[in-house]
Amino acid sequence: MSRNLSRYFAENEWLKPVLGFIGIFIMCIIFSPVSSKGNLIFLKFDNLTNVLRQVSEIGVISVGMTIVILTAGIDLSVGSILALAATTTAFGIMDWQLGFFLTIVLGLLVGAAAGFINGALTSWGKIQSFIATLAMMTAARGFALFISNNNSRNIGFGKGAAPESFRIFTTSYLGIPFPVFIFIIVTVIFAIMLRKMRLGRHIYAIGSNEEAARLAGLRVNWIRTAAFVFSGLLAGLAGIIHAAQLYQGNPNDGVGFELDAIAAVVIGGTSLMGGRGTMEGTFAGVLIIGLLSNILGLHGVQKDFQLMLKGIIIVAAVLLQERHWRFRFFRKSR
């Protein structure tokens, strides 16, 4: 029975982070503060939807980060790309008068272009992804500061300003913020890609054994570049959402977002060595990060302690992964 259960969990890697999410959710209910009316504050609909709204940007970024990490890479530039996309979105909608559609396209293209550069440097330039994306992290933020002249650009509405259609990113449907639907749709699309499409299988193959994938005839450089393009594109999408929700494009925003995304991906069960992980697990990892931040915030825990706890969680998740896979390897070798 236990052997069958272990095999089932091994074949469905997404179950562990999902069960972890359920456990964290129950813990949050148990430790929830109580309002003056005797209700659990954590379970209030407004609080839960606020959690979803807060994690939507990191969630979109985490989807792209998952794809890159599955290829055994890393993308440290997503926070800066978000800031660049948010800044160009604000200027596009306000100063350059591009309109709704062209502004959205501009924000996405900015992210995709940055991702393509990351991929090209990593694939054909043979620069480690850590170094290439670290350079992009600096360059993208510098470009955002250049465009904005070191100032944030507010987004207003009315005659000669942003069109009313741009408010779609701040609206809610059935009480759920619109960015949450974007996060869910993006997750579903890329989950299908990884599970059902040839490109998804190739991404797993490269992360598992790049040399074997190359000998099998896979276009490794182009596939890895595509992974970085996806990451940059989704960071650009998150930047658009960010600008719309804050009504401004700030070149200094997005600091540390890459660490939150990496944390969510790792907690979701994706291996930093590549080749193992699921989009469902990342979705659960994002929600776990959101729940922990929310319950700590409800108890008035300071931000610095929350950051320390997040670091501990990342290390614990990696250690558990390594222990699990070493145990499986040891059992197979016997």
C-alpha positions as CSV (number, residue, x, y, z in Angstrom):
1,M,0.0,0.0,0.0
2,S,2.7,2.5,1.0
3,R,4.7,1.5,-2.1
4,N,1.7,2.2,-4.4
5,L,1.1,5.5,-2.6
6,S,4.8,6.5,-3.1
7,R,4.6,5.6,-6.7
8,Y,1.4,7.6,-7.2
9,F,3.0,10.7,-5.6
10,A,6.1,10.2,-7.8
11,E,4.0,10.0,-10.9
12,N,1.9,13.1,-9.9
13,E,4.5,15.6,-8.6
14,W,1.9,18.4,-8.4
15,L,0.1,16.6,-5.5
16,K,2.7,17.5,-2.9
17,P,2.6,21.3,-3.3
18,V,-1.2,21.1,-3.6
19,L,-1.4,19.1,-0.3
20,G,1.1,21.7,1.2
21,F,-1.3,24.5,0.1
22,I,-4.2,22.7,1.7
23,G,-2.2,22.3,4.9
24,I,-1.2,26.0,5.0
25,F,-4.8,27.0,4.3
26,I,-6.0,25.0,7.3
27,M,-3.2,26.4,9.4
28,C,-4.2,30.0,8.4
29,I,-7.8,29.2,9.5
30,I,-6.6,27.9,12.9
31,F,-4.4,30.9,13.6
32,S,-6.7,33.5,12.0
33,P,-7.4,36.7,14.1
34,V,-11.0,37.1,15.1
35,S,-13.0,40.2,14.5
36,S,-15.1,42.0,17.1
37,K,-18.1,40.1,15.8
38,G,-16.5,36.8,16.3
39,N,-15.7,36.1,12.6
40,L,-12.4,34.7,11.3
41,I,-10.8,37.6,9.5
42,F,-8.8,35.3,7.3
43,L,-11.9,33.7,5.8
44,K,-13.5,36.9,4.9
45,F,-14.3,37.1,1.2
46,D,-12.5,40.4,0.8
47,N,-9.4,39.1,2.5
48,L,-9.2,36.0,0.3
49,T,-9.8,37.9,-2.9
50,N,-7.1,40.4,-1.8
51,V,-4.7,37.5,-1.4
52,L,-5.5,36.4,-5.0
53,R,-5.1,40.0,-6.3
54,Q,-1.7,40.4,-4.5
55,V,-0.3,37.1,-5.9
56,S,-1.5,37.6,-9.5
57,E,1.5,39.6,-10.7
58,I,4.0,37.2,-9.0
59,G,2.0,34.3,-10.3
60,V,2.2,35.4,-13.9
61,I,6.0,35.9,-13.5
62,S,6.3,32.5,-11.8
63,V,4.8,30.8,-14.8
64,G,7.6,32.1,-17.0
65,M,10.2,31.4,-14.3
66,T,9.0,27.8,-14.2
67,I,9.7,27.3,-17.9
68,V,13.2,28.7,-17.6
69,I,14.0,26.7,-14.6
70,L,12.8,23.5,-16.3
71,T,15.6,24.1,-18.8
72,A,18.0,24.3,-15.9
73,G,18.3,28.0,-16.3
74,I,17.4,31.0,-14.1
75,D,16.0,34.5,-14.8
76,L,17.0,37.2,-12.4
77,S,15.8,40.0,-14.7
78,V,12.0,39.6,-14.4
79,G,11.6,42.3,-11.7
80,S,13.4,44.8,-13.8
81,I,11.6,43.8,-17.0
82,L,8.3,44.3,-15.0
83,A,9.5,47.8,-14.1
84,L,10.5,48.6,-17.7
85,A,7.2,47.3,-19.1
86,A,5.2,49.2,-16.5
87,T,7.1,52.4,-17.3
88,T,6.7,52.0,-21.1
89,T,3.0,51.2,-20.5
90,A,2.5,54.4,-18.5
91,F,4.3,56.6,-21.1
92,G,2.6,54.8,-24.0
93,I,-0.9,55.3,-22.6
94,M,-0.3,58.9,-21.4
95,D,2.5,60.7,-23.3
96,W,2.8,58.8,-26.6
97,Q,-1.0,58.4,-27.0
98,L,-0.7,54.9,-28.4
99,G,-4.2,53.8,-27.2
100,F,-5.1,50.7,-25.4
101,F,-4.2,48.0,-27.9
102,L,-0.9,49.4,-29.0
103,T,0.2,50.1,-25.5
104,I,-0.5,46.5,-24.4
105,V,1.4,45.3,-27.5
106,L,4.3,47.6,-26.6
107,G,4.5,46.3,-23.0
108,L,4.5,42.7,-24.2
109,L,7.1,43.3,-26.9
110,V,9.4,45.0,-24.5
111,G,9.3,42.0,-22.2
112,A,9.7,39.5,-25.1
113,A,12.6,41.5,-26.5
114,A,14.4,41.4,-23.2
115,G,13.7,37.7,-22.9
116,F,15.1,37.1,-26.4
117,I,18.3,38.9,-25.5
118,N,18.6,36.8,-22.4
119,G,18.1,33.6,-24.4
120,A,20.5,34.6,-27.1
121,L,23.3,35.4,-24.6
122,T,22.7,32.2,-22.8
123,S,22.3,29.9,-25.9
124,W,24.6,31.3,-28.5
125,G,26.8,33.5,-26.3
126,K,27.4,30.6,-23.9
127,I,27.0,32.9,-20.9
128,Q,25.6,31.3,-17.8
129,S,21.9,32.3,-17.4
130,F,22.7,33.7,-13.9
131,I,25.2,36.2,-15.4
132,A,23.2,37.0,-18.5
133,T,20.0,37.8,-16.7
134,L,21.9,39.6,-13.9
135,A,23.2,41.9,-16.6
136,M,19.7,42.3,-18.0
137,M,18.4,43.0,-14.6
138,T,20.7,46.1,-14.4
139,A,20.2,47.1,-18.0
140,A,16.4,46.9,-18.1
141,R,16.1,49.0,-14.9
142,G,18.6,51.5,-16.3
143,F,16.6,51.8,-19.5
144,A,13.4,52.3,-17.5
145,L,15.1,55.1,-15.5
146,F,16.3,56.6,-18.8
147,I,12.8,56.6,-20.3
148,S,11.2,58.1,-17.2
149,N,14.0,60.5,-16.4
150,N,14.2,58.9,-13.0
151,N,10.6,59.7,-12.2
152,S,7.4,57.7,-12.0
153,R,4.6,58.5,-14.5
154,N,1.1,58.7,-13.2
155,I,-1.8,57.3,-15.2
156,G,-4.9,59.4,-15.3
157,F,-8.3,59.1,-17.1
158,G,-10.4,61.6,-18.9
159,K,-10.1,63.6,-22.1
160,G,-6.5,63.4,-23.5
161,A,-5.5,60.8,-21.0
162,A,-5.8,57.0,-20.7
163,P,-8.8,55.4,-22.3
164,E,-11.5,54.0,-20.0
165,S,-10.7,50.5,-21.4
166,F,-7.5,50.5,-19.5
167,R,-9.5,50.2,-16.3
168,I,-10.2,46.6,-17.1
169,F,-7.1,45.6,-15.1
170,T,-8.6,47.1,-12.0
171,T,-12.1,45.7,-12.3
172,S,-13.6,42.7,-10.7
173,Y,-16.0,40.0,-11.9
174,L,-18.1,38.0,-9.4
175,G,-16.0,39.8,-6.8
176,I,-12.8,38.4,-8.2
177,P,-10.2,40.9,-9.5
178,F,-9.5,40.6,-13.3
179,P,-5.8,40.0,-12.9
180,V,-6.6,36.8,-11.1
181,F,-8.3,35.5,-14.2
182,I,-5.3,36.5,-16.2
183,F,-3.1,34.5,-13.8
184,I,-5.3,31.4,-14.1
185,I,-5.6,31.6,-17.9
186,V,-1.8,32.0,-18.3
187,T,-1.2,29.0,-15.9
188,V,-3.7,26.8,-17.8
189,I,-2.2,27.7,-21.2
190,F,1.4,26.9,-20.3
191,A,0.3,23.8,-18.3
192,I,-1.2,22.5,-21.5
193,M,1.9,23.4,-23.4
194,L,4.1,21.5,-21.1
195,R,1.9,18.4,-20.9
196,K,0.5,18.2,-24.4
197,M,2.7,20.0,-26.9
198,R,6.0,19.0,-28.4
199,L,7.7,22.1,-27.2
200,G,6.9,21.3,-23.6
201,R,8.4,17.8,-23.9
202,H,11.5,19.3,-25.5
203,I,11.8,21.8,-22.6
204,Y,11.8,18.9,-20.1
205,A,14.3,17.0,-22.2
206,I,16.8,19.9,-22.3
207,G,16.5,20.3,-18.5
208,S,17.0,16.6,-17.9
209,N,20.0,16.1,-20.2
210,E,21.0,18.8,-22.6
211,E,23.6,16.8,-24.4
212,A,21.2,13.9,-25.0
213,A,18.6,16.3,-26.3
214,R,21.2,17.8,-28.6
215,L,22.2,14.3,-29.9
216,A,18.5,13.5,-30.4
217,G,18.3,16.4,-32.9
218,L,16.5,18.9,-30.7
219,R,17.2,22.6,-31.5
220,V,18.5,23.3,-28.0
221,N,19.5,26.9,-28.5
222,W,16.2,27.9,-30.0
223,I,14.1,26.0,-27.4
224,R,16.1,27.6,-24.5
225,T,15.7,31.0,-26.1
226,A,12.0,30.4,-26.4
227,A,11.8,29.7,-22.7
228,F,13.5,33.0,-21.9
229,V,11.1,34.8,-24.4
230,F,8.2,33.3,-22.5
231,S,9.6,34.5,-19.2
232,G,10.2,38.0,-20.5
233,L,6.8,38.2,-22.2
234,L,5.0,37.2,-19.0
235,A,7.1,39.7,-17.0
236,G,6.0,42.3,-19.5
237,L,2.4,41.2,-18.9
238,A,2.9,41.5,-15.2
239,G,4.3,45.0,-15.7
240,I,1.2,46.0,-17.6
241,I,-1.0,44.7,-14.7
242,H,1.3,46.4,-12.2
243,A,1.0,49.8,-13.9
244,A,-2.8,49.5,-14.3
245,Q,-3.3,48.6,-10.7
246,L,-1.1,51.3,-9.2
247,Y,-2.1,53.9,-11.8
248,Q,1.5,54.6,-12.5
249,G,4.7,53.3,-14.1
250,N,7.6,53.4,-11.7
251,P,11.1,52.4,-12.9
252,N,12.0,51.5,-9.3
253,D,9.2,48.9,-8.9
254,G,9.6,45.2,-9.1
255,V,12.7,44.9,-6.8
256,G,12.8,41.4,-5.4
257,F,10.0,40.1,-7.5
258,E,12.4,37.6,-9.1
259,L,13.1,36.1,-5.6
260,D,9.4,35.8,-4.9
261,A,9.0,34.0,-8.3
262,I,11.9,31.6,-7.7
263,A,10.5,30.9,-4.2
264,A,7.1,30.0,-5.6
265,V,8.5,27.8,-8.3
266,V,10.8,25.9,-5.8
267,I,8.0,25.5,-3.3
268,G,5.9,24.2,-6.1
269,G,8.3,21.3,-6.6
270,T,10.3,22.4,-9.6
271,S,13.9,21.4,-9.4
272,L,16.5,24.1,-9.8
273,M,18.6,21.4,-11.7
274,G,15.9,21.4,-14.4
275,G,13.8,18.7,-16.0
276,R,11.4,18.2,-13.1
277,G,8.4,20.3,-12.2
278,T,4.8,21.2,-13.1
279,M,2.8,24.3,-13.7
280,E,0.1,23.1,-11.2
281,G,2.8,22.9,-8.5
282,T,3.9,26.5,-9.3
283,F,0.3,27.6,-9.0
284,A,0.1,26.0,-5.6
285,G,3.5,27.5,-4.6
286,V,2.3,31.0,-5.5
287,L,-0.8,30.6,-3.3
288,I,1.3,29.2,-0.5
289,I,3.5,32.4,-0.6
290,G,0.4,34.5,-0.7
291,L,-1.2,32.8,2.2
292,L,1.9,33.0,4.4
293,S,2.3,36.7,3.7
294,N,-1.3,37.3,4.4
295,I,-1.6,35.5,7.7
296,L,1.7,37.1,8.9
297,G,0.4,40.5,7.8
298,L,-2.9,40.0,9.7
299,H,-0.9,39.3,12.9
300,G,1.2,42.4,12.3
301,V,4.5,40.6,11.7
302,Q,7.1,43.0,10.3
303,K,8.2,42.8,6.7
304,D,11.8,41.9,7.6
305,F,10.8,38.8,9.5
306,Q,8.5,37.8,6.6
307,L,11.6,38.0,4.3
308,M,13.6,35.9,6.6
309,L,10.9,33.3,6.8
310,K,10.6,33.2,3.0
311,G,14.4,32.5,2.8
312,I,14.0,29.6,5.3
313,I,11.1,28.2,3.3
314,I,13.1,28.2,0.0
315,V,16.1,26.4,1.6
316,A,13.7,23.9,3.3
317,A,11.9,23.2,-0.1
318,V,15.2,22.6,-1.9
319,L,16.5,20.3,0.9
320,L,13.3,18.3,0.8
321,Q,13.6,18.0,-3.0
322,E,17.2,16.8,-2.9
323,R,16.5,14.4,0.0
324,H,13.5,12.9,-1.9
325,W,15.4,12.4,-5.2
326,R,18.5,11.0,-3.5
327,F,16.3,8.6,-1.6
328,R,14.6,7.5,-4.9
329,F,18.0,7.1,-6.6
330,F,19.3,5.0,-3.6
331,R,16.3,2.7,-3.8
332,K,16.7,2.2,-7.5
333,S,20.4,1.5,-7.2
334,R,19.7,-1.2,-4.7
